[in-house]
Amino acid sequence: MQRRTALAAFLDTCSEDALNEKVLLPLFRQLGFHRITAAGHRDKALEYGKDIWMRYTLPTQHFLYFGIQVKRGKLDATGKSRAGNANIAEIHNQALMMLAHEIFDPETNRRVLVDHAFIVAGGEITKAARNWLGNASDAAKRSQIMFMDREDILNQFVVTNLPLPAGILPGQMPSGS
């Protein structure tokens, strides 16, 4: 419970880049994804809706490619978002762009399309936002879009027993990075 509370407090205050680097990248590595590549937020020019892309190897040795759009706060379906929240219509456009744009996998030396889009939020993804995105997408795209919100992130950290980012437990000193 202490680890979960500490991680929740970190999610409340971290930047999108810190969420990517300190929480999501280690989590997806622990879950078995490979070739995890973060686009970062310094150069958004070639991001095409993907903050991160990664590959998962099936037992048959085939690959599935995933793109991730990360938002730090809450995702909602209101007409005008409050500060710190993102509107799902913006996310919808980014997800469509992500699914339509090829990525280059240097390990296979091929250009491939993203098979699935993860919408990840450090806050809540409201039911209204999930419903809006489902209604706005056709059946093919709807099956390619998955959600991971704050509760999912917290649960995955507890279930996988993944170490928390350095310095977020009370009494710990942050690392030099």
Backbone hydrogen bonds, N-H to C=O, Kabsch-Sander energy under -0.5 kcal/mol:
donor,donor_aa,acceptor,acceptor_aa,energy
5,T,1,M,-2.6
6,A,2,Q,-2.4
7,L,3,R,-2.5
8,A,4,R,-2.4
9,A,5,T,-2.2
10,F,6,A,-2.0
11,L,7,L,-2.5
12,D,8,A,-1.4
13,T,9,A,-0.9
13,T,10,F,-0.8
14,C,10,F,-2.1
19,L,15,S,-2.3
20,N,16,E,-2.4
21,E,17,D,-3.0
22,K,18,A,-2.6
23,V,18,A,-0.6
23,V,19,L,-1.0
24,L,19,L,-2.7
25,L,20,N,-2.8
27,L,23,V,-1.7
28,F,24,L,-3.0
29,R,25,L,-2.0
30,Q,26,P,-2.2
31,L,27,L,-1.7
32,G,29,R,-1.4
33,F,28,F,-2.3
34,H,55,R,-3.9
37,T,35,R,-0.5
37,T,53,W,-3.2
39,A,51,D,-3.5
40,G,51,D,-0.8
44,K,42,R,-0.6
46,L,43,D,-0.5
47,E,44,K,-1.5
48,Y,44,K,-0.5
50,K,47,E,-2.0
51,D,49,G,-0.6
51,D,68,I,-3.0
52,I,68,I,-1.6
53,W,37,T,-2.3
54,M,66,F,-2.3
55,R,34,H,-3.1
56,Y,64,L,-2.8
58,L,56,Y,-0.6
58,L,62,H,-3.1
61,Q,58,L,-2.5
64,L,56,Y,-2.4
66,F,54,M,-2.8
67,G,116,H,-2.4
68,I,52,I,-3.0
69,Q,118,F,-2.7
70,V,68,I,-0.6
71,K,120,V,-2.4
75,L,124,E,-2.8
76,D,74,K,-0.5
76,D,86,A,-2.0
85,N,82,R,-2.1
86,A,74,K,-2.5
88,I,76,D,-2.2
90,E,87,N,-0.7
91,I,87,N,-1.3
92,H,88,I,-2.7
93,N,89,A,-1.9
94,Q,90,E,-2.0
95,A,91,I,-2.7
96,L,92,H,-2.5
97,M,93,N,-2.2
98,M,94,Q,-2.4
99,L,95,A,-2.3
100,A,96,L,-1.3
101,H,97,M,-1.2
103,I,112,V,-3.2
105,D,103,I,-0.6
105,D,110,R,-2.8
108,T,105,D,-0.7
109,N,105,D,-1.5
110,R,105,D,-1.4
112,V,103,I,-3.0
114,V,101,H,-0.5
115,D,65,Y,-1.8
116,H,65,Y,-1.8
117,A,144,Q,-3.2
118,F,67,G,-3.4
118,F,116,H,-0.5
119,I,146,M,-2.9
120,V,69,Q,-2.7
120,V,118,F,-0.7
121,A,148,M,-2.4
122,G,71,K,-2.3
123,G,73,G,-1.4
126,T,75,L,-2.4
126,T,124,E,-0.6
130,R,126,T,-2.2
131,N,127,K,-2.6
132,W,128,A,-2.6
133,L,129,A,-2.4
134,G,130,R,-2.1
135,N,131,N,-2.4
136,A,132,W,-2.2
137,S,133,L,-1.2
142,R,138,D,-2.9
143,S,139,A,-1.5
144,Q,141,K,-1.3
145,I,141,K,-0.7
145,I,142,R,-0.8
146,M,117,A,-3.1
146,M,144,Q,-0.5
148,M,119,I,-2.4
150,R,123,G,-2.2
153,I,149,D,-2.4
154,L,150,R,-2.8
155,N,151,E,-2.7
156,Q,152,D,-2.6
157,F,153,I,-2.2
158,V,154,L,-1.8
159,V,155,N,-2.9
160,T,156,Q,-2.5
161,N,157,F,-0.6
162,L,157,F,-1.1
168,I,165,P,-1.4
172,Q,169,L,-2.2
